[in-house]
């Protein structure tokens, strides 16, 4: 049972426009959410996170929104740049647990 | 600091062969993790360790064993490789547990394994 779902395997966006990546979760115990970015032949790297006590967290061009009632989070990248082309994983964890549960990933391509 | 390193980068095995993947971190992290990444499946946790001498099962532990004899090293073993274990394996480490929200996991570059 996939507890963290990314229903869009891929997304293509023009440079300068907004990229919106979505993630849904089923476990109501999750209270911490992260986004990781992965380039080919490299390990994932942390991008941005949000705690369940917030509904928005912003870091430069990246903003994560959390809708707890809908069990949905999204990552907004604006403006999108060609260097943002990568696979993006969302992940979730519950308090006092040792594990992150990852989604299946969304491949973002930003074209000129 | 090298961060998290993985050895080897790529390996081809025949069905039934055994091998050990090595993960090393120089950040003095307590927590270490082994994941596998497969197309359409995302990253799935195989085993993890909350400190030297400890190990625990993740989501997909069958067919794998692990050891954490030294704090900086986390070994993943395949006793009898199967084609279903063809995957990219990532090691990660963190200073605090995933659920604390304070520290993220740092990943190694991955090991690509092909089992024929």
Interface residues (C-beta under 8 A of the other chain):
Chain A: X4 X6 X9 X31 X32 X34 X36 X41 X42 X43 X44 X45 X46 X49 X51 X89 X91 X93 X94 X95 X96 X97 X98 X99 X100 X101 X102 X103 X104 X105
Chain B: X4 X31 X33 X35 X40 X41 X42 X43 X44 X45 X48 X50 X56 X58 X90 X92 X97 X98 X99 X100 X101 X104 X105 X106 X107 X108 X109 X110
